[in-house]
Amino acid sequence: MWESIKWLIPSVTAPTVADGLAAAAIIVVGLLVIRFIIRPLLFKIADLFNKKDHPVFGDITKSVYPSIRNAIIFSLIVMAASLLVEVWLFDNAKLGIYIDSVYVFFAFKALYDVLGFYLKNPHRFETGKDQDILTPFFLRMSKVAVMVIAMFTIASLWNFNLNGFLTAIGLTGVALAFGIRDTLAHIFGGMSVALDKPFQIGDWVMSSDEKIDGTIQDINLRSTVIQTSDKGTVFVPNSYLVNRPIYNLSNRTERKVEHFLHISNENSEESIVKFLESVREQISLHPKISKKIIHVAMDELMPTSCRILIRYFVETNDTNIMLQVRQEILFVAKHYCEVHDIKLVNPNDGQYAWNNG
């Protein structure tokens, strides 16, 4: 058996029972050190980072632990094997490339695990601040980049000729670009969305045609996941979002409210003016309505009626609060219609504005 591997390790010798026991002891002791010393130490360091308000470093420490553990276990196996064959395998020319490749793999695997953790928990990367839309998008891009760099790094250790490979990839990429141009449009659309930052994950958005109305759940390379108001989920291609005006409703600090009342021309001018002044005064006294813009005026005149515009802004982005204020102002209008004997009419009774002939 041992003669068959002399091509790889020329100076190999058959191990003794003592060598086998020593090799087993190295592995067992190493595993115990990992379990009871290294692991508690790393997790203690991670907890210390969290207590010092550095959660990112704490998360990184915990995420790289599996790769560190596997790298140490691999080192123990190599050392145990070195003891068995009585040759330090780390210095072996033929095995050295393989060993280095494994360590490079574990190094990139640690980075890949960190990116994967933050992809699942992007809010942790933001350390409590508003999540940046770039975070999940570029984390995915970074994971792909890590895999590609790891592949080329390991290939270079084995002296693999990359020139022909890169040329083939370039030619293949040109051919594929024509076949997947729609997909590329979505990907570049996602990059445009990420760079322009029109919205964040969790924002309530609406398209200009109102075909899209919901909360941003995730930003992928090709599409954006939106949860609609009826609790459905829609996957919107990124190119669609780039080519249409998108309203970010979550950024509003005020909500505009408009009411239109149609009153009969049988009402006297004096009663209409008093009605308008009374409603305007009550709106200005409301604690949740902005005092900057309050419009209460007649804005249309028809043969037998006129239209009253009531416009104001509620200082909130909460729909429930806005609807409550809207209801209160409508009750105010109803009350002053009764006080000033204002007659309301149906705007759909076939009346025409003067300027319509």
VOPAGU-2260 file (C-alpha; in pm, 1 decimal, decimal comma):
REM VOPAGU-2260
SITE   aa  ch    i         X         Y         Z
SITE  MET   A    0       0,0       0,0       0,0
SITE  TRP   A    1     267,0     246,6     103,7
SITE  GLU   A    2     477,6     159,0    -200,3
SITE  SER   A    3     193,4     274,7    -426,3
SITE  ILE   A    4     221,0     635,8    -312,2
SITE  LYS   A    5     597,8     671,5    -345,1
SITE  TRP   A    6     542,3     857,6    -671,9
SITE  LEU   A    7     376,1    1125,9    -463,0
SITE  ILE   A    8     584,7    1100,0    -145,0
SITE  PRO   A    9     916,5     928,2    -231,0
SITE  SER   A   10    1042,5     910,0     127,8
SITE  VAL   A   11     724,6     758,9     270,7
SITE  THR   A   12     766,8     488,4     534,8
SITE  ALA   A   13     516,7     249,3     682,8
SITE  PRO   A   14     372,4     393,1    1004,9
SITE  THR   A   15     393,3     214,9    1336,6
SITE  VAL   A   16     115,7     168,1    1591,8
SITE  ALA   A   17     264,9     449,7    1795,6
SITE  ASP   A   18     250,4     676,0    1491,6
SITE  GLY   A   19    -117,9     590,4    1443,8
SITE  LEU   A   20    -199,7     662,0    1807,0
SITE  ALA   A   21      -9,3     991,9    1794,5
SITE  ALA   A   22    -191,1    1094,1    1477,4
SITE  ALA   A   23    -526,6    1011,1    1633,8
SITE  ALA   A   24    -427,5    1204,5    1947,1
SITE  ILE   A   25    -342,8    1511,9    1737,3
SITE  ILE   A   26    -687,2    1507,1    1576,0
SITE  VAL   A   27    -875,5    1446,2    1902,4
SITE  VAL   A   28    -685,4    1712,4    2094,1
SITE  GLY   A   29    -727,6    1955,2    1806,7
SITE  LEU   A   30   -1103,9    1898,5    1795,6
SITE  LEU   A   31   -1126,0    1953,8    2171,2
SITE  VAL   A   32    -928,0    2276,7    2139,8
SITE  ILE   A   33   -1162,6    2393,7    1865,4
SITE  ARG   A   34   -1472,5    2301,7    2066,0
SITE  PHE   A   35   -1375,2    2435,2    2406,4
SITE  ILE   A   36   -1121,7    2710,9    2335,6
SITE  ILE   A   37   -1134,9    2855,5    1983,9
SITE  ARG   A   38   -1512,6    2854,0    1941,5
SITE  PRO   A   39   -1592,0    3013,2    2283,0
SITE  LEU   A   40   -1311,2    3265,1    2229,2
SITE  LEU   A   41   -1442,1    3377,5    1887,8
SITE  PHE   A   42   -1800,6    3402,1    2009,4
SITE  LYS   A   43   -1685,6    3596,9    2314,3
SITE  ILE   A   44   -1503,7    3838,6    2083,9
SITE  ALA   A   45   -1822,0    3868,7    1874,2
SITE  ASP   A   46   -2029,6    3947,4    2184,0
SITE  LEU   A   47   -1770,8    4205,0    2288,2
SITE  PHE   A   48   -1803,4    4377,3    1949,6
SITE  ASN   A   49   -2181,5    4384,3    1991,5
SITE  LYS   A   50   -2151,5    4539,1    2337,1
SITE  LYS   A   51   -1917,2    4803,1    2195,1
SITE  ASP   A   52   -2178,5    4895,0    1931,2
SITE  HIS   A   53   -1984,9    4727,2    1650,0
SITE  PRO   A   54   -2238,6    4461,5    1539,1
SITE  VAL   A   55   -2084,6    4432,1    1192,2
SITE  PHE   A   56   -1753,7    4303,3    1334,9
SITE  GLY   A   57   -1945,4    4069,4    1563,8
SITE  ASP   A   58   -2144,7    3926,6    1274,2
SITE  ILE   A   59   -1830,2    3881,8    1065,9
SITE  THR   A   60   -1656,4    3697,3    1349,3
SITE  LYS   A   61   -1944,9    3452,1    1386,1
SITE  SER   A   62   -1985,0    3407,1    1010,2
SITE  VAL   A   63   -1618,5    3318,1     945,4
SITE  TYR   A   64   -1604,7    3066,5    1230,3
SITE  PRO   A   65   -1719,5    2763,8    1020,8
SITE  SER   A   66   -1446,2    2825,5     762,8
SITE  ILE   A   67   -1183,4    2878,5    1033,9
SITE  ARG   A   68   -1294,6    2557,1    1202,8
SITE  ASN   A   69   -1281,1    2357,7     878,8
SITE  ALA   A   70    -937,6    2502,1     791,5
SITE  ILE   A   71    -802,5    2399,0    1133,2
SITE  ILE   A   72    -951,3    2050,1    1098,6
SITE  PHE   A   73    -789,7    2017,4     756,8
SITE  SER   A   74    -456,7    2126,4     907,4
SITE  LEU   A   75    -493,2    1863,9    1181,3
SITE  ILE   A   76    -555,5    1595,1     921,6
SITE  VAL   A   77    -247,5    1701,3     723,2
SITE  MET   A   78     -32,2    1705,4    1038,4
SITE  ALA   A   79    -164,6    1364,8    1143,7
SITE  ALA   A   80     -91,5    1227,0     796,5
SITE  SER   A   81     256,9    1381,2     811,1
SITE  LEU   A   82     320,1    1196,1    1133,9
SITE  LEU   A   83     202,6     870,0     981,1
SITE  VAL   A   84     426,8     888,8     676,0
SITE  GLU   A   85     707,4    1067,7     865,1
SITE  VAL   A   86     716,2    1343,6     602,6
SITE  TRP   A   87     611,7    1704,7     656,9
SITE  LEU   A   88     345,6    1723,0     387,0
SITE  PHE   A   89     322,5    2100,6     395,6
SITE  ASP   A   90     665,1    2114,2     228,5
SITE  ASN   A   91     583,3    1852,0     -32,0
SITE  ALA   A   92     601,6    2010,3    -377,8
SITE  LYS   A   93     322,5    1802,1    -527,9
SITE  LEU   A   94      86,5    1818,4    -230,8
SITE  GLY   A   95     167,8    2182,6    -153,8
SITE  ILE   A   96     -43,9    2310,7    -442,6
SITE  TYR   A   97    -340,2    2102,5    -327,9
SITE  ILE   A   98    -301,5    2218,9      32,5
SITE  ASP   A   99    -272,0    2582,7     -71,8
SITE  SER   A  100    -580,9    2544,8    -289,2
SITE  VAL   A  101    -781,1    2415,2       6,5
SITE  TYR   A  102    -673,5    2709,2     223,1
SITE  VAL   A  103    -762,6    2954,7     -54,9
SITE  PHE   A  104   -1103,2    2786,0     -81,7
SITE  PHE   A  105   -1166,0    2823,4     291,8
SITE  ALA   A  106   -1057,9    3189,1     280,1
SITE  PHE   A  107   -1302,2    3271,8       2,3
SITE  LYS   A  108   -1566,5    3053,0     166,9
SITE  ALA   A  109   -1539,6    3268,1     479,1
SITE  LEU   A  110   -1597,3    3582,6     273,6
SITE  TYR   A  111   -1884,3    3411,4      89,0
SITE  ASP   A  112   -2048,0    3316,6     420,7
SITE  VAL   A  113   -2022,1    3675,2     545,6
SITE  LEU   A  114   -2193,3    3804,3     231,3
SITE  GLY   A  115   -2456,8    3531,3     260,8
SITE  PHE   A  116   -2530,4    3629,0     620,9
SITE  TYR   A  117   -2585,1    3992,6     529,9
SITE  LEU   A  118   -2791,6    3894,9     228,0
SITE  LYS   A  119   -3030,1    3715,3     464,6
SITE  ASN   A  120   -3005,5    3991,9     726,1
SITE  PRO   A  121   -2937,1    4316,8     535,6
SITE  HIS   A  122   -3063,4    4527,8     826,1
SITE  ARG   A  123   -2764,8    4410,8    1033,3
SITE  PHE   A  124   -2526,4    4562,1     781,1
SITE  GLU   A  125   -2697,4    4898,9     817,9
SITE  THR   A  126   -2642,0    4896,3    1196,0
SITE  GLY   A  127   -2992,8    5011,6    1272,0
SITE  LYS   A  128   -3016,8    5286,2    1008,8
SITE  ASP   A  129   -3256,7    5291,6     714,2
SITE  GLN   A  130   -3167,7    5007,0     488,7
SITE  ASP   A  131   -2989,0    5108,0     171,4
SITE  ILE   A  132   -3130,5    4958,9    -146,3
SITE  LEU   A  133   -2773,2    4900,4    -264,2
SITE  THR   A  134   -2711,1    4652,3      15,9
SITE  PRO   A  135   -2902,8    4342,5    -102,8
SITE  PHE   A  136   -2834,5    4417,6    -470,1
SITE  PHE   A  137   -2457,5    4446,5    -446,1
SITE  LEU   A  138   -2433,0    4167,0    -190,0
SITE  ARG   A  139   -2561,8    3933,3    -459,8
SITE  MET   A  140   -2318,6    4080,6    -710,4
SITE  SER   A  141   -2036,8    4042,1    -457,7
SITE  LYS   A  142   -2117,3    3675,0    -396,2
SITE  VAL   A  143   -2087,2    3604,6    -768,3
SITE  ALA   A  144   -1762,1    3803,8    -784,5
SITE  VAL   A  145   -1618,0    3608,9    -489,1
SITE  MET   A  146   -1689,6    3275,9    -658,8
SITE  VAL   A  147   -1531,3    3392,1    -985,2
SITE  ILE   A  148   -1219,9    3531,9    -813,7
SITE  ALA   A  149   -1182,9    3214,3    -606,6
SITE  MET   A  150   -1203,2    3000,5    -920,6
SITE  PHE   A  151    -937,0    3203,3   -1102,2
SITE  THR   A  152    -712,2    3216,3    -794,1
SITE  ILE   A  153    -716,5    2839,5    -750,0
SITE  ALA   A  154    -666,5    2791,7   -1125,2
SITE  SER   A  155    -357,7    3013,8   -1111,7
SITE  LEU   A  156    -210,8    2799,4    -831,9
SITE  TRP   A  157    -232,9    2499,7   -1062,7
SITE  ASN   A  158     -69,2    2699,7   -1346,8
SITE  PHE   A  159    -382,5    2667,3   -1555,1
SITE  ASN   A  160    -357,6    2868,0   -1880,9
SITE  LEU   A  161    -635,6    3124,9   -1851,0
SITE  ASN   A  162    -575,2    3307,9   -2179,4
SITE  GLY   A  163    -765,1    3065,3   -2397,9
SITE  PHE   A  164   -1032,9    3026,4   -2135,7
SITE  LEU   A  165   -1086,6    3402,8   -2110,2
SITE  THR   A  166   -1095,3    3434,5   -2489,0
SITE  ALA   A  167   -1361,5    3165,5   -2509,7
SITE  ILE   A  168   -1561,4    3336,8   -2238,4
SITE  GLY   A  169   -1537,8    3667,6   -2425,0
SITE  LEU   A  170   -1662,7    3520,5   -2751,0
SITE  THR   A  171   -1935,2    3328,2   -2573,8
SITE  GLY   A  172   -2037,6    3640,8   -2385,5
SITE  VAL   A  173   -2083,3    3836,7   -2707,9
SITE  ALA   A  174   -2305,1    3562,1   -2849,3
SITE  LEU   A  175   -2507,3    3534,5   -2531,4
SITE  ALA   A  176   -2552,4    3910,3   -2505,7
SITE  PHE   A  177   -2773,9    3905,4   -2814,5
SITE  GLY   A  178   -2977,6    3614,6   -2684,6
SITE  ILE   A  179   -3034,2    3750,4   -2335,5
SITE  ARG   A  180   -3057,0    4122,1   -2408,5
SITE  ASP   A  181   -3393,4    4144,3   -2228,3
SITE  THR   A  182   -3244,3    3985,4   -1918,5
SITE  LEU   A  183   -2945,3    4219,6   -1939,3
SITE  ALA   A  184   -3186,6    4512,7   -1966,7
SITE  HIS   A  185   -3347,2    4400,6   -1640,7
SITE  ILE   A  186   -3008,2    4359,5   -1472,1
SITE  PHE   A  187   -2884,4    4703,4   -1579,7
SITE  GLY   A  188   -3223,0    4839,8   -1483,1
SITE  GLY   A  189   -3168,0    4695,7   -1136,2
SITE  MET   A  190   -2826,6    4860,5   -1120,8
SITE  SER   A  191   -2985,4    5190,9   -1221,7
SITE  VAL   A  192   -3246,8    5153,3    -948,9
SITE  ALA   A  193   -2974,2    5070,2    -698,5
SITE  LEU   A  194   -2760,9    5370,9    -791,4
SITE  ASP   A  195   -3046,2    5623,7    -815,0
SITE  LYS   A  196   -3198,5    5498,7    -487,2
SITE  PRO   A  197   -3559,4    5598,0    -562,7
SITE  PHE   A  198   -3681,8    5375,2    -281,7
SITE  GLN   A  199   -3568,5    5148,0      -0,7
SITE  ILE   A  200   -3681,7    4801,7      99,2
SITE  GLY   A  201   -3996,6    4851,0     304,6
SITE  ASP   A  202   -4104,8    5166,5     117,7
SITE  TRP   A  203   -4455,1    5204,2     -19,6
SITE  VAL   A  204   -4436,0    5287,4    -391,5
SITE  MET   A  205   -4679,6    5352,0    -672,2
SITE  SER   A  206   -4630,5    5384,3   -1047,3
SITE  SER   A  207   -4771,8    5677,7   -1240,7
SITE  ASP   A  208   -5029,1    5451,6   -1408,2
SITE  GLU   A  209   -5119,9    5302,3   -1065,9
SITE  LYS   A  210   -5064,5    4950,5   -1199,2
SITE  ILE   A  211   -4800,4    4903,4    -929,9
SITE  ASP   A  212   -4901,4    4983,2    -574,3
SITE  GLY   A  213   -4735,2    4813,5    -279,5
SITE  THR   A  214   -4439,7    4771,4     -47,3
SITE  ILE   A  215   -4086,9    4688,3    -168,0
SITE  GLN   A  216   -3987,1    4346,9     -31,5
SITE  ASP   A  217   -3660,5    4273,7    -212,1
SITE  ILE   A  218   -3434,8    4392,4    -497,4
SITE  ASN   A  219   -3298,4    4112,5    -715,2
SITE  LEU   A  220   -3066,1    4120,7   -1014,2
SITE  ARG   A  221   -3353,8    4084,7   -1257,1
SITE  SER   A  222   -3667,7    4193,7   -1073,5
SITE  THR   A  223   -3805,6    4377,7    -773,4
SITE  VAL   A  224   -4041,0    4197,1    -536,1
SITE  ILE   A  225   -4341,5    4408,1    -430,3
SITE  GLN   A  226   -4613,5    4312,0    -185,1
SITE  THR   A  227   -4940,5    4462,0    -303,8
SITE  SER   A  228   -5208,0    4615,6     -84,2
SITE  ASP   A  229   -5415,3    4295,6    -105,1
SITE  LYS   A  230   -5119,4    4100,8      41,7
SITE  GLY   A  231   -5024,4    3951,4    -292,5
SITE  THR   A  232   -4668,9    3933,5    -425,0
SITE  VAL   A  233   -4569,0    4063,5    -767,3
SITE  PHE   A  234   -4228,2    4036,1    -937,3
SITE  VAL   A  235   -4172,1    4351,1   -1140,9
SITE  PRO   A  236   -3890,9    4350,8   -1402,2
SITE  ASN   A  237   -3635,1    4617,7   -1316,8
SITE  SER   A  238   -3644,7    4763,8   -1666,5
SITE  TYR   A  239   -4016,5    4830,9   -1616,3
SITE  LEU   A  240   -3942,9    5036,5   -1303,3
SITE  VAL   A  241   -3664,5    5231,9   -1473,4
SITE  ASN   A  242   -3880,8    5337,2   -1766,7
SITE  ARG   A  243   -4175,9    5465,0   -1560,3
SITE  PRO   A  244   -4222,2    5738,2   -1300,7
SITE  ILE   A  245   -4234,5    5581,5    -955,8
SITE  TYR   A  246   -4382,4    5764,8    -658,3
SITE  ASN   A  247   -4222,9    5686,6    -322,9
SITE  LEU   A  248   -4519,1    5732,9     -90,6
SITE  SER   A  249   -4315,9    5644,6     219,2
SITE  ASN   A  250   -4117,7    5969,3     193,0
SITE  ARG   A  251   -4423,3    6186,8     237,5
SITE  THR   A  252   -4448,4    6396,2     551,8
SITE  GLU   A  253   -4789,9    6534,2     459,0
SITE  ARG   A  254   -5095,2    6394,2     284,2
SITE  LYS   A  255   -5298,1    6612,0      49,9
SITE  VAL   A  256   -5676,4    6593,7      91,0
SITE  GLU   A  257   -5931,6    6741,9    -145,4
SITE  HIS   A  258   -6311,0    6763,0    -114,8
SITE  PHE   A  259   -6551,6    6882,8    -382,8
SITE  LEU   A  260   -6895,2    7005,1    -277,8
SITE  HIS   A  261   -7157,6    7097,6    -535,2
SITE  ILE   A  262   -7405,7    7352,8    -402,6
SITE  SER   A  263   -7712,1    7500,8    -561,9
SITE  ASN   A  264   -7707,5    7851,2    -712,9
SITE  GLU   A  265   -8023,3    7914,9    -514,4
SITE  ASN   A  266   -7798,5    7981,2    -216,2
SITE  SER   A  267   -7723,8    8348,6    -169,3
SITE  GLU   A  268   -7376,7    8485,4    -219,7
SITE  GLU   A  269   -7367,6    8597,9     143,3
SITE  SER   A  270   -7451,1    8251,7     279,4
SITE  ILE   A  271   -7192,9    8089,4      50,2
SITE  VAL   A  272   -6919,8    8330,8     165,0
SITE  LYS   A  273   -7006,2    8270,2     532,1
SITE  PHE   A  274   -7002,3    7897,1     472,2
SITE  LEU   A  275   -6656,2    7915,5     310,2
SITE  GLU   A  276   -6515,5    8132,6     589,4
SITE  SER   A  277   -6655,6    7903,8     860,0
SITE  VAL   A  278   -6510,4    7588,9     701,6
SITE  ARG   A  279   -6171,9    7756,4     642,2
SITE  GLU   A  280   -6154,8    7871,0    1003,7
SITE  GLN   A  281   -6229,4    7524,7    1141,0
SITE  ILE   A  282   -5971,2    7363,6     913,8
SITE  SER   A  283   -5705,6    7612,8    1028,0
SITE  LEU   A  284   -5784,1    7526,0    1392,5
SITE  HIS   A  285   -5737,8    7152,0    1344,1
SITE  PRO   A  286   -5413,9    7041,4    1521,4
SITE  LYS   A  287   -5318,9    6782,0    1258,8
SITE  ILE   A  288   -5363,7    7002,7     952,5
SITE  SER   A  289   -5077,8    7209,9     811,6
SITE  LYS   A  290   -5138,5    7585,9     826,6
SITE  LYS   A  291   -4923,0    7653,7     519,4
SITE  ILE   A  292   -5179,4    7564,7     253,7
SITE  ILE   A  293   -5554,1    7575,4     311,8
SITE  HIS   A  294   -5781,3    7633,4      13,1
SITE  VAL   A  295   -6155,8    7678,2      53,8
SITE  ALA   A  296   -6310,3    7851,1    -246,7
SITE  MET   A  297   -6553,1    7825,8    -536,8
SITE  ASP   A  298   -6357,9    7693,0    -836,4
SITE  GLU   A  299   -6631,1    7611,8   -1089,4
SITE  LEU   A  300   -6963,2    7772,1   -1182,9
SITE  MET   A  301   -7241,7    7588,7   -1366,3
SITE  PRO   A  302   -7589,2    7702,5   -1476,7
SITE  THR   A  303   -7767,8    7577,5   -1167,2
SITE  SER   A  304   -7484,4    7498,9    -927,2
SITE  CYS   A  305   -7124,9    7576,4    -833,7
SITE  ARG   A  306   -6840,7    7362,5    -710,2
SITE  ILE   A  307   -6659,8    7429,3    -383,9
SITE  LEU   A  308   -6298,3    7315,3    -352,4
SITE  ILE   A  309   -6167,3    7228,3      -6,0
SITE  ARG   A  310   -5794,9    7146,9      -7,4
SITE  TYR   A  311   -5554,8    7099,7     285,7
SITE  PHE   A  312   -5258,9    6889,3     396,9
SITE  VAL   A  313   -5261,5    6651,0     693,6
SITE  GLU   A  314   -4926,0    6635,8     874,2
SITE  THR   A  315   -4887,2    6258,4     864,9
SITE  ASN   A  316   -4811,0    5969,1     632,3
SITE  ASP   A  317   -5043,6    5735,7     821,0
SITE  THR   A  318   -5348,9    5652,5     611,9
SITE  ASN   A  319   -5565,3    5587,1     917,9
SITE  ILE   A  320   -5489,8    5930,2    1064,7
SITE  MET   A  321   -5547,3    6096,4     727,2
SITE  LEU   A  322   -5886,8    5928,5     685,8
SITE  GLN   A  323   -5986,3    6025,9    1038,1
SITE  VAL   A  324   -5902,8    6392,7     973,2
SITE  ARG   A  325   -6080,5    6376,2     636,2
SITE  GLN   A  326   -6392,4    6245,3     806,7
SITE  GLU   A  327   -6382,0    6518,6    1070,9
SITE  ILE   A  328   -6360,2    6793,2     806,1
SITE  LEU   A  329   -6650,5    6641,0     614,9
SITE  PHE   A  330   -6858,6    6650,8     932,1
SITE  VAL   A  331   -6755,1    7015,4     974,7
SITE  ALA   A  332   -6872,9    7091,4     619,5
SITE  LYS   A  333   -7198,6    6908,5     681,6
SITE  HIS   A  334   -7255,5    7103,8    1003,9
SITE  TYR   A  335   -7203,5    7444,2     840,5
SITE  CYS   A  336   -7423,3    7346,2     547,5
SITE  GLU   A  337   -7701,1    7310,3     801,9
SITE  VAL   A  338   -7604,3    7626,8     989,5
SITE  HIS   A  339   -7601,7    7846,8     676,1
SITE  ASP   A  340   -7884,0    7658,8     503,7
SITE  ILE   A  341   -7662,9    7553,7     211,3
SITE  LYS   A  342   -7832,2    7323,8     -38,7
SITE  LEU   A  343   -7613,9    7050,4    -190,1
SITE  VAL   A  344   -7686,5    6913,3    -537,9
SITE  ASN   A  345   -7593,9    6600,6    -729,0
SITE  PRO   A  346   -7309,9    6680,4    -975,5
SITE  ASN   A  347   -7431,7    6404,5   -1210,7
SITE  ASP   A  348   -7770,7    6553,2   -1290,7
SITE  GLY   A  349   -7679,0    6659,2   -1643,5
SITE  GLN   A  350   -7557,8    7010,1   -1555,0
SITE  TYR   A  351   -7292,2    7162,2   -1782,7
SITE  ALA   A  352   -7022,9    7419,0   -1711,5
SITE  TRP   A  353   -7064,0    7749,1   -1892,7
SITE  ASN   A  354   -6730,0    7718,6   -2066,2
SITE  ASN   A  355   -6848,0    7391,9   -2220,2
SITE  GLY   A  356   -7122,1    7570,4   -2417,9
